[in-house]
Amino acid sequence: MQIVNRKARKMLRERDRIDLTEALLINYFKPDRNTVHKERLDLGTKLMRRCYGVELTGLALVHSSMHLGVATYIDQITPALFCSKRVCL
């Protein structure tokens, strides 16, 4: 697993990792004003092909607001101190 992690960090730029995180957050919270990534993530994008190229088989987003003591939510999501989103590639 370490080899894949090193390879992924080398081949996926910081901007790529930020874009993946944003896509997972949008897909989880489904905010009204976002139209991209709300329903299904497009696994055919250039960025997803890069993920395949570094042999990633899935993505996971874990978000915790426990340290703030405030639940994260929007109308569509039940308030919680912890949430996660998993996507198989």
PDB file as gemmi writes it, atoms N, CA and C in Angstrom:
CRYST1    1.000    1.000    1.000  90.00  90.00  90.00 P 1                      
ATOM      1  N   MET A   1       0.820  -1.203   0.000  1.00  0.00           N  
ATOM      2  CA  MET A   1       0.000   0.000   0.000  1.00  0.00           C  
ATOM      3  C   MET A   1       0.863   1.266   0.000  1.00  0.00           C  
ATOM      4  N   GLN A   2       1.983   1.235   0.676  1.00  0.00           N  
ATOM      5  CA  GLN A   2       2.850   2.400   0.724  1.00  0.00           C  
ATOM      6  C   GLN A   2       3.335   2.798  -0.666  1.00  0.00           C  
ATOM      7  N   ILE A   3       3.634   1.809  -1.503  1.00  0.00           N  
ATOM      8  CA  ILE A   3       4.108   2.111  -2.850  1.00  0.00           C  
ATOM      9  C   ILE A   3       3.029   2.858  -3.626  1.00  0.00           C  
ATOM     10  N   VAL A   4       1.790   2.398  -3.523  1.00  0.00           N  
ATOM     11  CA  VAL A   4       0.677   3.071  -4.203  1.00  0.00           C  
ATOM     12  C   VAL A   4       0.516   4.485  -3.665  1.00  0.00           C  
ATOM     13  N   ASN A   5       0.624   4.662  -2.351  1.00  0.00           N  
ATOM     14  CA  ASN A   5       0.487   6.000  -1.770  1.00  0.00           C  
ATOM     15  C   ASN A   5       1.557   6.946  -2.293  1.00  0.00           C  
ATOM     16  N   ARG A   6       2.798   6.472  -2.359  1.00  0.00           N  
ATOM     17  CA  ARG A   6       3.877   7.311  -2.880  1.00  0.00           C  
ATOM     18  C   ARG A   6       3.638   7.645  -4.344  1.00  0.00           C  
ATOM     19  N   LYS A   7       3.225   6.637  -5.101  1.00  0.00           N  
ATOM     20  CA  LYS A   7       2.956   6.835  -6.528  1.00  0.00           C  
ATOM     21  C   LYS A   7       1.803   7.822  -6.723  1.00  0.00           C  
ATOM     22  N   ALA A   8       0.757   7.678  -5.910  1.00  0.00           N  
ATOM     23  CA  ALA A   8      -0.398   8.573  -6.006  1.00  0.00           C  
ATOM     24  C   ALA A   8      -0.003  10.007  -5.662  1.00  0.00           C  
ATOM     25  N   ARG A   9       0.772  10.181  -4.614  1.00  0.00           N  
ATOM     26  CA  ARG A   9       1.188  11.539  -4.238  1.00  0.00           C  
ATOM     27  C   ARG A   9       2.062  12.168  -5.310  1.00  0.00           C  
ATOM     28  N   LYS A  10       2.860  11.339  -5.982  1.00  0.00           N  
ATOM     29  CA  LYS A  10       3.735  11.862  -7.031  1.00  0.00           C  
ATOM     30  C   LYS A  10       2.942  12.227  -8.288  1.00  0.00           C  
ATOM     31  N   MET A  11       1.966  11.390  -8.650  1.00  0.00           N  
ATOM     32  CA  MET A  11       1.239  11.588  -9.909  1.00  0.00           C  
ATOM     33  C   MET A  11       0.007  12.479  -9.777  1.00  0.00           C  
ATOM     34  N   LEU A  12      -0.595  12.517  -8.600  1.00  0.00           N  
ATOM     35  CA  LEU A  12      -1.765  13.381  -8.391  1.00  0.00           C  
ATOM     36  C   LEU A  12      -1.294  14.681  -7.750  1.00  0.00           C  
ATOM     37  N   ARG A  13      -1.437  15.748  -8.477  1.00  0.00           N  
ATOM     38  CA  ARG A  13      -1.010  17.044  -7.966  1.00  0.00           C  
ATOM     39  C   ARG A  13      -1.893  17.468  -6.794  1.00  0.00           C  
ATOM     40  N   GLU A  14      -1.431  18.451  -6.051  1.00  0.00           N  
ATOM     41  CA  GLU A  14      -2.220  18.969  -4.936  1.00  0.00           C  
ATOM     42  C   GLU A  14      -3.585  19.449  -5.441  1.00  0.00           C  
ATOM     43  N   ARG A  15      -3.596  20.089  -6.593  1.00  0.00           N  
ATOM     44  CA  ARG A  15      -4.850  20.566  -7.181  1.00  0.00           C  
ATOM     45  C   ARG A  15      -5.804  19.404  -7.460  1.00  0.00           C  
ATOM     46  N   ASP A  16      -5.240  18.275  -7.922  1.00  0.00           N  
ATOM     47  CA  ASP A  16      -6.058  17.087  -8.164  1.00  0.00           C  
ATOM     48  C   ASP A  16      -6.689  16.575  -6.866  1.00  0.00           C  
ATOM     49  N   ARG A  17      -5.889  16.535  -5.822  1.00  0.00           N  
ATOM     50  CA  ARG A  17      -6.398  16.036  -4.533  1.00  0.00           C  
ATOM     51  C   ARG A  17      -7.471  16.977  -3.978  1.00  0.00           C  
ATOM     52  N   ILE A  18      -7.296  18.278  -4.184  1.00  0.00           N  
ATOM     53  CA  ILE A  18      -8.309  19.246  -3.745  1.00  0.00           C  
ATOM     54  C   ILE A  18      -9.586  19.061  -4.556  1.00  0.00           C  
ATOM     55  N   ASP A  19      -9.465  18.879  -5.865  1.00  0.00           N  
ATOM     56  CA  ASP A  19     -10.641  18.662  -6.719  1.00  0.00           C  
ATOM     57  C   ASP A  19     -11.392  17.399  -6.315  1.00  0.00           C  
ATOM     58  N   LEU A  20     -10.668  16.331  -6.003  1.00  0.00           N  
ATOM     59  CA  LEU A  20     -11.313  15.088  -5.558  1.00  0.00           C  
ATOM     60  C   LEU A  20     -12.057  15.303  -4.233  1.00  0.00           C  
ATOM     61  N   THR A  21     -11.429  16.010  -3.319  1.00  0.00           N  
ATOM     62  CA  THR A  21     -12.065  16.297  -2.026  1.00  0.00           C  
ATOM     63  C   THR A  21     -13.330  17.122  -2.215  1.00  0.00           C  
ATOM     64  N   GLU A  22     -13.247  18.142  -3.055  1.00  0.00           N  
ATOM     65  CA  GLU A  22     -14.412  18.988  -3.329  1.00  0.00           C  
ATOM     66  C   GLU A  22     -15.542  18.176  -3.966  1.00  0.00           C  
ATOM     67  N   ALA A  23     -15.204  17.318  -4.921  1.00  0.00           N  
ATOM     68  CA  ALA A  23     -16.219  16.487  -5.576  1.00  0.00           C  
ATOM     69  C   ALA A  23     -16.910  15.569  -4.567  1.00  0.00           C  
ATOM     70  N   LEU A  24     -16.147  14.981  -3.655  1.00  0.00           N  
ATOM     71  CA  LEU A  24     -16.745  14.106  -2.644  1.00  0.00           C  
ATOM     72  C   LEU A  24     -17.623  14.889  -1.662  1.00  0.00           C  
ATOM     73  N   LEU A  25     -17.175  16.086  -1.285  1.00  0.00           N  
ATOM     74  CA  LEU A  25     -17.999  16.922  -0.393  1.00  0.00           C  
ATOM     75  C   LEU A  25     -19.315  17.309  -1.065  1.00  0.00           C  
ATOM     76  N   ILE A  26     -19.255  17.712  -2.322  1.00  0.00           N  
ATOM     77  CA  ILE A  26     -20.474  18.070  -3.056  1.00  0.00           C  
ATOM     78  C   ILE A  26     -21.383  16.864  -3.183  1.00  0.00           C  
ATOM     79  N   ASN A  27     -20.797  15.704  -3.497  1.00  0.00           N  
ATOM     80  CA  ASN A  27     -21.589  14.493  -3.660  1.00  0.00           C  
ATOM     81  C   ASN A  27     -22.246  14.077  -2.347  1.00  0.00           C  
ATOM     82  N   TYR A  28     -21.589  14.308  -1.239  1.00  0.00           N  
ATOM     83  CA  TYR A  28     -22.156  13.949   0.067  1.00  0.00           C  
ATOM     84  C   TYR A  28     -23.235  14.939   0.509  1.00  0.00           C  
ATOM     85  N   PHE A  29     -22.908  16.229   0.506  1.00  0.00           N  
ATOM     86  CA  PHE A  29     -23.827  17.237   1.042  1.00  0.00           C  
ATOM     87  C   PHE A  29     -24.875  17.708   0.032  1.00  0.00           C  
ATOM     88  N   LYS A  30     -24.602  17.574  -1.268  1.00  0.00           N  
ATOM     89  CA  LYS A  30     -25.527  17.950  -2.333  1.00  0.00           C  
ATOM     90  C   LYS A  30     -26.097  19.361  -2.159  1.00  0.00           C  
ATOM     91  N   PRO A  31     -25.225  20.369  -2.058  1.00  0.00           N  
ATOM     92  CA  PRO A  31     -25.720  21.741  -1.893  1.00  0.00           C  
ATOM     93  C   PRO A  31     -26.523  22.199  -3.111  1.00  0.00           C  
ATOM     94  N   ASP A  32     -27.532  23.023  -2.863  1.00  0.00           N  
ATOM     95  CA  ASP A  32     -28.448  23.472  -3.913  1.00  0.00           C  
ATOM     96  C   ASP A  32     -27.753  24.155  -5.083  1.00  0.00           C  
ATOM     97  N   ARG A  33     -26.773  24.970  -4.823  1.00  0.00           N  
ATOM     98  CA  ARG A  33     -26.159  25.777  -5.881  1.00  0.00           C  
ATOM     99  C   ARG A  33     -25.148  25.026  -6.738  1.00  0.00           C  
ATOM    100  N   ASN A  34     -24.739  23.861  -6.323  1.00  0.00           N  
ATOM    101  CA  ASN A  34     -23.813  23.067  -7.134  1.00  0.00           C  
ATOM    102  C   ASN A  34     -24.600  22.145  -8.046  1.00  0.00           C  
ATOM    103  N   THR A  35     -24.192  22.096  -9.295  1.00  0.00           N  
ATOM    104  CA  THR A  35     -24.860  21.193 -10.236  1.00  0.00           C  
ATOM    105  C   THR A  35     -23.949  20.049 -10.651  1.00  0.00           C  
ATOM    106  N   VAL A  36     -22.640  20.239 -10.556  1.00  0.00           N  
ATOM    107  CA  VAL A  36     -21.687  19.202 -10.923  1.00  0.00           C  
ATOM    108  C   VAL A  36     -21.382  18.343  -9.697  1.00  0.00           C  
ATOM    109  N   HIS A  37     -21.248  17.060  -9.877  1.00  0.00           N  
ATOM    110  CA  HIS A  37     -20.898  16.084  -8.833  1.00  0.00           C  
ATOM    111  C   HIS A  37     -22.031  15.780  -7.860  1.00  0.00           C  
ATOM    112  N   LYS A  38     -23.204  16.379  -8.039  1.00  0.00           N  
ATOM    113  CA  LYS A  38     -24.290  16.181  -7.087  1.00  0.00           C  
ATOM    114  C   LYS A  38     -24.874  14.777  -7.144  1.00  0.00           C  
ATOM    115  N   GLU A  39     -25.106  14.293  -8.329  1.00  0.00           N  
ATOM    116  CA  GLU A  39     -25.735  12.975  -8.455  1.00  0.00           C  
ATOM    117  C   GLU A  39     -24.686  11.873  -8.406  1.00  0.00           C  
ATOM    118  N   ARG A  40     -24.010  11.652  -9.505  1.00  0.00           N  
ATOM    119  CA  ARG A  40     -22.974  10.624  -9.563  1.00  0.00           C  
ATOM    120  C   ARG A  40     -21.665  11.273  -9.971  1.00  0.00           C  
ATOM    121  N   LEU A  41     -20.585  10.777  -9.421  1.00  0.00           N  
ATOM    122  CA  LEU A  41     -19.282  11.271  -9.857  1.00  0.00           C  
ATOM    123  C   LEU A  41     -19.005  10.712 -11.243  1.00  0.00           C  
ATOM    124  N   ASP A  42     -18.491  11.541 -12.125  1.00  0.00           N  
ATOM    125  CA  ASP A  42     -18.163  11.112 -13.484  1.00  0.00           C  
ATOM    126  C   ASP A  42     -16.817  10.398 -13.450  1.00  0.00           C  
ATOM    127  N   LEU A  43     -16.857   9.084 -13.534  1.00  0.00           N  
ATOM    128  CA  LEU A  43     -15.633   8.291 -13.438  1.00  0.00           C  
ATOM    129  C   LEU A  43     -14.826   8.298 -14.730  1.00  0.00           C  
ATOM    130  N   GLY A  44     -15.322   8.970 -15.771  1.00  0.00           N  
ATOM    131  CA  GLY A  44     -14.618   9.026 -17.040  1.00  0.00           C  
ATOM    132  C   GLY A  44     -13.794  10.286 -17.234  1.00  0.00           C  
ATOM    133  N   THR A  45     -13.688  11.123 -16.220  1.00  0.00           N  
ATOM    134  CA  THR A  45     -12.942  12.379 -16.358  1.00  0.00           C  
ATOM    135  C   THR A  45     -11.437  12.138 -16.378  1.00  0.00           C  
ATOM    136  N   LYS A  46     -10.715  13.149 -16.830  1.00  0.00           N  
ATOM    137  CA  LYS A  46      -9.256  13.085 -16.871  1.00  0.00           C  
ATOM    138  C   LYS A  46      -8.690  12.819 -15.470  1.00  0.00           C  
ATOM    139  N   LEU A  47      -9.265  13.463 -14.472  1.00  0.00           N  
ATOM    140  CA  LEU A  47      -8.795  13.286 -13.100  1.00  0.00           C  
ATOM    141  C   LEU A  47      -9.018  11.851 -12.619  1.00  0.00           C  
ATOM    142  N   MET A  48     -10.171  11.286 -12.926  1.00  0.00           N  
ATOM    143  CA  MET A  48     -10.437   9.908 -12.511  1.00  0.00           C  
ATOM    144  C   MET A  48      -9.510   8.940 -13.249  1.00  0.00           C  
ATOM    145  N   ARG A  49      -9.199   9.246 -14.499  1.00  0.00           N  
ATOM    146  CA  ARG A  49      -8.253   8.394 -15.238  1.00  0.00           C  
ATOM    147  C   ARG A  49      -6.872   8.436 -14.580  1.00  0.00           C  
ATOM    148  N   ARG A  50      -6.501   9.584 -14.031  1.00  0.00           N  
ATOM    149  CA  ARG A  50      -5.235   9.672 -13.286  1.00  0.00           C  
ATOM    150  C   ARG A  50      -5.289   8.771 -12.054  1.00  0.00           C  
ATOM    151  N   CYS A  51      -6.441   8.742 -11.406  1.00  0.00           N  
ATOM    152  CA  CYS A  51      -6.604   7.866 -10.234  1.00  0.00           C  
ATOM    153  C   CYS A  51      -6.416   6.404 -10.635  1.00  0.00           C  
ATOM    154  N   TYR A  52      -7.007   6.021 -11.743  1.00  0.00           N  
ATOM    155  CA  TYR A  52      -6.821   4.647 -12.245  1.00  0.00           C  
ATOM    156  C   TYR A  52      -5.346   4.396 -12.539  1.00  0.00           C  
ATOM    157  N   GLY A  53      -4.676   5.411 -13.078  1.00  0.00           N  
ATOM    158  CA  GLY A  53      -3.266   5.272 -13.439  1.00  0.00           C  
ATOM    159  C   GLY A  53      -2.349   5.028 -12.255  1.00  0.00           C  
ATOM    160  N   VAL A  54      -2.748   5.477 -11.078  1.00  0.00           N  
ATOM    161  CA  VAL A  54      -1.946   5.240  -9.871  1.00  0.00           C  
ATOM    162  C   VAL A  54      -2.510   4.073  -9.063  1.00  0.00           C  
ATOM    163  N   GLU A  55      -3.393   3.310  -9.691  1.00  0.00           N  
ATOM    164  CA  GLU A  55      -3.943   2.077  -9.134  1.00  0.00           C  
ATOM    165  C   GLU A  55      -4.816   2.287  -7.896  1.00  0.00           C  
ATOM    166  N   LEU A  56      -5.473   3.448  -7.815  1.00  0.00           N  
ATOM    167  CA  LEU A  56      -6.439   3.646  -6.744  1.00  0.00           C  
ATOM    168  C   LEU A  56      -7.707   2.880  -7.097  1.00  0.00           C  
ATOM    169  N   THR A  57      -8.284   2.218  -6.127  1.00  0.00           N  
ATOM    170  CA  THR A  57      -9.510   1.454  -6.372  1.00  0.00           C  
ATOM    171  C   THR A  57     -10.711   2.082  -5.700  1.00  0.00           C  
ATOM    172  N   GLY A  58     -10.476   3.117  -4.911  1.00  0.00           N  
ATOM    173  CA  GLY A  58     -11.580   3.801  -4.245  1.00  0.00           C  
ATOM    174  C   GLY A  58     -11.105   5.083  -3.594  1.00  0.00           C  
ATOM    175  N   LEU A  59     -12.061   5.897  -3.224  1.00  0.00           N  
ATOM    176  CA  LEU A  59     -11.787   7.149  -2.533  1.00  0.00           C  
ATOM    177  C   LEU A  59     -12.656   7.207  -1.289  1.00  0.00           C  
ATOM    178  N   ALA A  60     -12.132   7.788  -0.239  1.00  0.00           N  
ATOM    179  CA  ALA A  60     -12.917   7.943   0.984  1.00  0.00           C  
ATOM    180  C   ALA A  60     -12.729   9.354   1.516  1.00  0.00           C  
ATOM    181  N   LEU A  61     -13.823   9.949   1.926  1.00  0.00           N  
ATOM    182  CA  LEU A  61     -13.804  11.262   2.556  1.00  0.00           C  
ATOM    183  C   LEU A  61     -14.332  11.078   3.970  1.00  0.00           C  
ATOM    184  N   VAL A  62     -13.575  11.544   4.929  1.00  0.00           N  
ATOM    185  CA  VAL A  62     -14.005  11.482   6.325  1.00  0.00           C  
ATOM    186  C   VAL A  62     -13.924  12.902   6.865  1.00  0.00           C  
ATOM    187  N   HIS A  63     -15.020  13.358   7.441  1.00  0.00           N  
ATOM    188  CA  HIS A  63     -15.091  14.726   7.942  1.00  0.00           C  
ATOM    189  C   HIS A  63     -15.572  14.687   9.382  1.00  0.00           C  
ATOM    190  N   SER A  64     -14.872  15.388  10.252  1.00  0.00           N  
ATOM    191  CA  SER A  64     -15.265  15.442  11.654  1.00  0.00           C  
ATOM    192  C   SER A  64     -15.266  16.889  12.129  1.00  0.00           C  
ATOM    193  N   SER A  65     -16.324  17.264  12.812  1.00  0.00           N  
ATOM    194  CA  SER A  65     -16.371  18.596  13.429  1.00  0.00           C  
ATOM    195  C   SER A  65     -16.452  18.456  14.954  1.00  0.00           C  
ATOM    196  N   MET A  66     -16.031  17.288  15.460  1.00  0.00           N  
ATOM    197  CA  MET A  66     -16.059  17.035  16.905  1.00  0.00           C  
ATOM    198  C   MET A  66     -15.270  18.068  17.687  1.00  0.00           C  
ATOM    199  N   HIS A  67     -14.098  18.430  17.150  1.00  0.00           N  
ATOM    200  CA  HIS A  67     -13.242  19.390  17.853  1.00  0.00           C  
ATOM    201  C   HIS A  67     -13.912  20.760  17.976  1.00  0.00           C  
ATOM    202  N   LEU A  68     -14.856  21.045  17.097  1.00  0.00           N  
ATOM    203  CA  LEU A  68     -15.596  22.307  17.169  1.00  0.00           C  
ATOM    204  C   LEU A  68     -16.817  22.199  18.069  1.00  0.00           C  
ATOM    205  N   GLY A  69     -17.271  20.954  18.269  1.00  0.00           N  
ATOM    206  CA  GLY A  69     -18.475  20.741  19.067  1.00  0.00           C  
ATOM    207  C   GLY A  69     -19.737  21.192  18.353  1.00  0.00           C  
ATOM    208  N   VAL A  70     -19.670  21.289  17.018  1.00  0.00           N  
ATOM    209  CA  VAL A  70     -20.798  21.747  16.215  1.00  0.00           C  
ATOM    210  C   VAL A  70     -21.033  20.738  15.101  1.00  0.00           C  
ATOM    211  N   ALA A  71     -22.271  20.325  14.917  1.00  0.00           N  
ATOM    212  CA  ALA A  71     -22.593  19.363  13.865  1.00  0.00           C  
ATOM    213  C   ALA A  71     -22.567  20.038  12.496  1.00  0.00           C  
ATOM    214  N   THR A  72     -22.127  19.280  11.493  1.00  0.00           N  
ATOM    215  CA  THR A  72     -22.121  19.742  10.117  1.00  0.00           C  
ATOM    216  C   THR A  72     -23.333  19.154   9.415  1.00  0.00           C  
ATOM    217  N   TYR A  73     -24.096  19.991   8.720  1.00  0.00           N  
ATOM    218  CA  TYR A  73     -25.266  19.467   8.024  1.00  0.00           C  
ATOM    219  C   TYR A  73     -25.846  20.508   7.087  1.00  0.00           C  
ATOM    220  N   ILE A  74     -26.706  20.043   6.202  1.00  0.00           N  
ATOM    221  CA  ILE A  74     -27.604  20.895   5.444  1.00  0.00           C  
ATOM    222  C   ILE A  74     -28.960  20.208   5.510  1.00  0.00           C  
ATOM    223  N   ASP A  75     -29.981  20.781   4.895  1.00  0.00           N  
ATOM    224  CA  ASP A  75     -31.333  20.235   5.022  1.00  0.00           C  
ATOM    225  C   ASP A  75     -31.426  18.760   4.646  1.00  0.00           C  
ATOM    226  N   GLN A  76     -30.649  18.321   3.643  1.00  0.00           N  
ATOM    227  CA  GLN A  76     -30.744  16.947   3.159  1.00  0.00           C  
ATOM    228  C   GLN A  76     -29.977  15.948   4.030  1.00  0.00           C  
ATOM    229  N   ILE A  77     -29.122  16.414   4.921  1.00  0.00           N  
ATOM    230  CA  ILE A  77     -28.270  15.545   5.734  1.00  0.00           C  
ATOM    231  C   ILE A  77     -28.584  15.765   7.213  1.00  0.00           C  
ATOM    232  N   THR A  78     -28.732  14.681   7.939  1.00  0.00           N  
ATOM    233  CA  THR A  78     -28.961  14.753   9.384  1.00  0.00           C  
ATOM    234  C   THR A  78     -27.725  15.342  10.066  1.00  0.00           C  
ATOM    235  N   PRO A  79     -27.911  16.268  11.005  1.00  0.00           N  
ATOM    236  CA  PRO A  79     -26.759  16.840  11.708  1.00  0.00           C  
ATOM    237  C   PRO A  79     -25.920  15.749  12.374  1.00  0.00           C  
ATOM    238  N   ALA A  80     -24.603  15.851  12.234  1.00  0.00           N  
ATOM    239  CA  ALA A  80     -23.694  14.881  12.839  1.00  0.00           C  
ATOM    240  C   ALA A  80     -22.323  15.506  13.040  1.00  0.00           C  
ATOM    241  N   LEU A  81     -21.617  14.993  14.034  1.00  0.00           N  
ATOM    242  CA  LEU A  81     -20.253  15.452  14.278  1.00  0.00           C  
ATOM    243  C   LEU A  81     -19.250  14.738  13.376  1.00  0.00           C  
ATOM    244  N   PHE A  82     -19.697  13.664  12.742  1.00  0.00           N  
ATOM    245  CA  PHE A  82     -18.816  12.845  11.918  1.00  0.00           C  
ATOM    246  C   PHE A  82     -19.579  12.379  10.691  1.00  0.00           C  
ATOM    247  N   CYS A  83     -18.975  12.466   9.519  1.00  0.00           N  
ATOM    248  CA  CYS A  83     -19.605  11.938   8.308  1.00  0.00           C  
ATOM    249  C   CYS A  83     -18.534  11.337   7.410  1.00  0.00           C  
ATOM    250  N   SER A  84     -18.947  10.442   6.546  1.00  0.00           N  
ATOM    251  CA  SER A  84     -17.991   9.835   5.622  1.00  0.00           C  
ATOM    252  C   SER A  84     -18.677   9.506   4.303  1.00  0.00           C  
ATOM    253  N   LYS A  85     -17.884   9.463   3.248  1.00  0.00           N  
ATOM    254  CA  LYS A  85     -18.357   9.154   1.910  1.00  0.00           C  
ATOM    255  C   LYS A  85     -17.323   8.252   1.268  1.00  0.00           C  
ATOM    256  N   ARG A  86     -17.776   7.147   0.675  1.00  0.00           N  
ATOM    257  CA  ARG A  86     -16.880   6.196   0.042  1.00  0.00           C  
ATOM    258  C   ARG A  86     -17.318   5.974  -1.397  1.00  0.00           C  
ATOM    259  N   VAL A  87     -16.361   5.974  -2.308  1.00  0.00           N  
ATOM    260  CA  VAL A  87     -16.658   5.768  -3.730  1.00  0.00           C  
ATOM    261  C   VAL A  87     -15.710   4.701  -4.258  1.00  0.00           C  
ATOM    262  N   CYS A  88     -16.274   3.668  -4.851  1.00  0.00           N  
ATOM    263  CA  CYS A  88     -15.470   2.636  -5.523  1.00  0.00           C  
ATOM    264  C   CYS A  88     -15.212   3.084  -6.950  1.00  0.00           C  
ATOM    265  N   LEU A  89     -13.990   2.934  -7.390  1.00  0.00           N  
ATOM    266  CA  LEU A  89     -13.638   3.353  -8.750  1.00  0.00           C  
ATOM    267  C   LEU A  89     -13.739   2.198  -9.705  1.00  0.00           C  
TER     268      LEU A  89                                                      
END                                                                             
